[in-house]
Amino acid sequence: MSHGPRSGLTAVSSALLAMSRHLEVRDVLKTIVASARELLDAQYAALGVPDDHGGFAQFVVDGVSDEQWKAIGPLPRQHGILAAMLHEATPERLGDVRKDPRFGGWPSAHPDLVDFLGLPIRDGDEVIGALFLANKNCPKPEGTCGFTQDDEELLGILAQHAAIALTNARLYERSRELTIAEERSRLAHELHDAVSQKLFSLRLTAQAATALVDRDPARAKGELHQVATLAAEAADELRAAVVELRPAALEEDGLVATLRTQIQVLDRAHTARVTFTGRGVKALPAAQEEAMLRVAQEALHNALRHSGAEHVDVILHRRGTGTVLRVTDDGGGFDPRTVRRAGRHLGLVSMRDRANGTGGRLTVRSAPGEGTTIEMEVPGG
């Protein structure tokens, strides 16, 4: 990603502007790490946000390929040098991290780190992360640190602004979550009032029809017509509520950005590698975007909870005059015919209904031991 160091006010300004440009926490973390590695000309950079259980809620790296990261394995724990930066809240500048008594070793696939510079990211008195660099790209005698006091001070400035950017991103995400919760609560009340009234009337009318069916069939027939009318009105109320329940993030950000954000969250939360690629897709009608999002969510749930997959790939792209969503996993797969016979649908019925309801179609390809691909195609985009 980096092609050499940049120095001076322009470089620092560019890094700070890049951090402030993003509102999603994951994007902010990636920008901080990439900016730090480029500014200080290091081979590797990483940033960890601790959780409350001795591990990391988020851990972002730069300078490590996807293949290397996969081979390294699970996220690190809070130990050794990382723990020192988090708990002692002091900078660490080392000539050879491997010789430090707190060094606990790396997984076999981990890149070999030598000289090391790390420091905590603080929000007031709270340590909200640890930022470190390794392997300065400069000539240095063996056992000496290529990172200088000036580097430490520069990284300190970056860490201060990183704390502000990270805190703002968290506040933004929390604000959006509260907005979504408030809107759902409002709609729940409206749905309860409107549909409850319709269902109560429906029940009374059905009871009246039952009482009349023997002694006055003509009136009973009229009451049954009223039952049909009330049922249709209740269905309309439900449909209107469902339209209003369109995800707020989808309304605000569009399908591509919403999928990317949700998949980044899933990638952090599961041991499986979850990736997203969006190519050349324009805005779709609201109903199609929501249907595609729901199908992706259902397919991802199946892949991550039931398939035992190590990789799940989500691709959204143009095909001819249409748009295609494809969710592919390398899990255990299944025989779709057996699933249907057993009465277990894995959400396939609802996914197919969503696709058909927006003028699209759903294709499921799977076999035991061969993974699963679920593809939804809709016109337009």
N, C-alpha and C positions, 0 to 999 in steps of 0.2 A: 504493500500500500504506500509506503514511504519511499522516496527516491533520494533522500539526503536531507541534511539539516537545514532549517531556516533560522535566522537569528534576527534579533532586534525587535523594535516596537511593532512593526508590520506583522511579524509572525505571531507574536503574542495576541495582538488585536484580532487577527484572523481566527485564532483558536477560540477566543472568548466569544466572538460573534457567532461562530459555529455552534458553540454550546447553547447560546441563548436562542438559537433559531428553532430548537426542537422542544416539543412539549411532552412527548412520550418518554417515560423514564428510561426504557431500554435504548432509545435513540440517543438520549443525553449521555448515558454511560459509554456507549460506543464512540461518541464524538470526543469525550474526555480522554479516553484511552488512546485513540488514534492521534489526537492532537499532542498528547504528552510524548508519545513515542517519536513523532516527527520532530517536535521542537528540540528534544534532547538527543536525537539521533541514536536511539537504542534499538537493539534487535527485537526485544520483546517488551510488552507492556500489559498490565492487567489491573483490573479494579474489582474489588469484592465488596458487596453490601451484606453485612452480617445478618443472620436471623437470630432468634432467641433460643436456638437449640444446638449451638456449637458448630453450626455450618454457615453456609452463605445462601441468602435468598436469591441473590443474583451474582454472577461472576462473568465478567466480560474480558476477553483477551484480544490483543492485536499482535500480528507477527507469527501467528500459529495457523496453519491451514486447517480446513474442515476435517481432513483425514487425520491429521495429528491430534486434533481435539477429540475426535471420536476414539482414537486409540488410547488416549490418556485415561479415559474412563470417567467415573463420577466426579462431581464437584469436590474441591478440596475441603478439608475441615479447618476450623480455627485452631491452628497449632503453630509452634515454631515462630518464625519471623512474622508471619501473618498475625498471630495472636499478640505478639509484642506490639505491633503497630496499632492494633485495635484496643488492647487493654492498657498498655502503658502510654499510648497516645504520643509516642516520640518518633522522630525520623530515624531511619536506619540507612547508613551508607557503608557498604562492605566491599572489601577487595575481592573476596571469594566467599560467597554465601554458603558454599558446601563445607567450609572449615569452621563456620560459626557453631558453637556448642548447642545452639537451639535448633540447628538444622536437623530435620527428621527424615530426609530422603524424599525422592520424587518417584512416581510411577515409572516403570521401565521405559515407557514411550514418551516421557516428558522431555522436552528440550533441555540441554545441559546449560544451566544458568551459572554464571561466574560472578562478575562484579554486579552490584545490586544497589539500587536506591529506592527507598520506599518511605511513605509517610501517611499519616492518617488524614482523612477528610472529616472536618469537624463542622458541626452546626452549633455554635455556641459551645457549651460544655459537652455536648453529645458527639460521640464518634459515629458517623453514619457510613463510613467506608474506609477502605485501605487502597491506596494507589501505589503501584510499584513498577519500576523499570529494571531491565537486566541486560547485560552485555552491550556496553557502550561501544559504538562503532568508532574506535580510535586506537592508535598504537599505545600500548601500556605494558610495563614490565609485569611478569607473572606475579599474581598475588596482590597487585595494587588495583585501586579502584579508578576506573576511567571517569566516573562521575565526580564533578567538582563541587565546591561550596556554592559556586554560582548556579550550577545545575540544581542543587538542592533548593536554593532560594527561588529560582524560576518555577520549579515544580510546586513549591509552596504557594506561590501566587496563583498558579493554575488550580491547585487544590481548593483555595479559598473561593474562587469563582465557581469551581465545580460544585461546592457545597450549596451555593446559591442556586445554580441551575438545577441541581438535583432536588432541592427542596421545592422550588417552583414547579417542577414537573410532577412531583408527588402531590402538591396541592391542587394542580390542574386535574390530575386523574381522580383525586378524591372528590373534587367539586363535580366532576362529570358523573361519578358514581352516585352522589347524592341527588343530582338532578334526575338521573334515571330512576332512582328509588322513589322520589317524590312523584314523578309522573306515573309510575306503575301503581303507586298507592291511590292516586286520584282516579285512574282508570278502573282500578279494582272496585272502588266505591260506586262509580257510575255504572259499571257492569252489574254489580250486585243489585242496585236499585232498579235499573231498567229491566233486566232479564228476570229478576225475582217477581216483579209485578206481572210480567207476561206469563210466567210459568204458573203463578197463583191463579190467574184468570183461566189459563188452559186447564188446570186441574178442576176448578169449579164447573167449567163448561162441560168437561168430559163426564163429571159426576151427574150433571143434569141430563145429559144424553143417555147415560146408563139407566137413569130412573124412568125416562120417557120411552125407551125403546120398545117396551111391550104394550103400553096403553096408548101411545100416540106416536107411531113410527114417523109420521110426517114431521112433527116438531123435533123428534130425535135426529132426523136427517139434517134439519136446519142447524141444530146444535153441533153436529159433527162437522158441518161446513165451517162453523165458527171455530171449532178446534183446529181445523186445517189452517185457517187464516191466522190464528194466534201463534201456531207453531211456526209459520213462515215469518211472522214478525219477530219472533224470538230469534230465529236463525239470522235474520237481517241485523238485529242488535249485536249478536255475537260476531258476525263478520265485520261490522263497523268497529267493534272494540279491538279485534285482531289487527285491523289495519292501523289503528292508533298505537298498537303495541309494537310497531316496527322499531327495531333497536335504535336508540338515540345515536349511537356511534355510526350506524349505517346512514342515518339521516344526515348527519353532520359531515362525515368523512368520506362516504362512498364505499363501495364494495371492496375495492382493492386495498385501501388503507385499513379497513376494518378487519379483513381477513389477515392481513400482514400482522397487525397488532395482536389479534387473538392467537395466531399461530406462534408468535414469539413467546407469548405467555405459556402456551402448552409445551413449547420446546424447553423452557426453563423448569416446568413443573414435572416433567416425565423423563425417565432415563432414555427413552427412544429419541432419536434425532428427528425433529419435525421441521420441514422446510417449506417455504412458499415462493413461488415465482409467478409474477403477473406480467403479461406481455401484450401491449397494444390494445387493451380493453378500454372502451369508452363507457360512459355512464349508460346504464340500462334503466328501463322503467322500474319504478319502486317495487312492484310486485315481483318482478324477476330477480332483482337484487336480493330481496328478502328470502325468496325461495332458494336461491343459490347459497346464501349464507346458512340457512337452516340445514340444507342438505350437507354442506361441508361440515357443520357442527356434528351432525348425526354420524357421518362417515368417520370423522376423527374420533368421536367417542368410541365407536366400535373398534377402530384400529388400536387405540391406546388402552382400552379396558379389556378387550376380549381376544385380540389376535396374537399377542406376544411379539409384536413387530419391533424391530430395531430401527427401522427407517420408515417414516411416513412423509410422502411428498405431495404437496398440493400445488396444482398448476391451474392458472386461469389465463386463457388465451383466445385469440380469434381463430375461427376456422370458417373460411369462406365468408358467408354473410351472417354467421352466427357466433355465439360465444360458448366456450366449453370450459366446464369445471371438471378437473380430474383429481381424485384422491387415490393414491396408490400406496400400499404397504407391503412389506416383505414378511408378514406374519404367517400364521398357520393356515390361513385360508379356510374355506368351507365349501360344501356342496350345496348350492342354492336350492336344489330340489329336496334334499334332506331337511333343510331348514324349514321349508314350506310345509312338508309332511308332518314335522314335529310341532307345528304351530308356533314356531319361533321365527319372527320375521326380521330381527335385528334392525328394526326401523325401516326396512326396505319398502314396506307398504306406504308409510307416510312420505318417504323420499320420492317414491314414484308418483304419489298423488300431488306432491308439490311441483314436480316437474311437469306433469300433465296439465296442472291447473294454470300454468303460465305459457302454455303452447310449446313446451319442450318435451324432452324424452330422457329417460334414465336407463343406463346400461350398467349391468353388474357382471363382472368377470372374476371368477374365483374357482379354486379347486383346492382340496386338502394338500397342504405343504407347498402351495404355489403363490401364496399371498392373495391380495384382493385389489381390484381396481373398480372404483365407482365413478362413472362419468355422467355428467348432466350437460345437455346441450340445449340452448334456447336461441331463438332467432334474435338478431340485432346485436348491438354492441360494437 
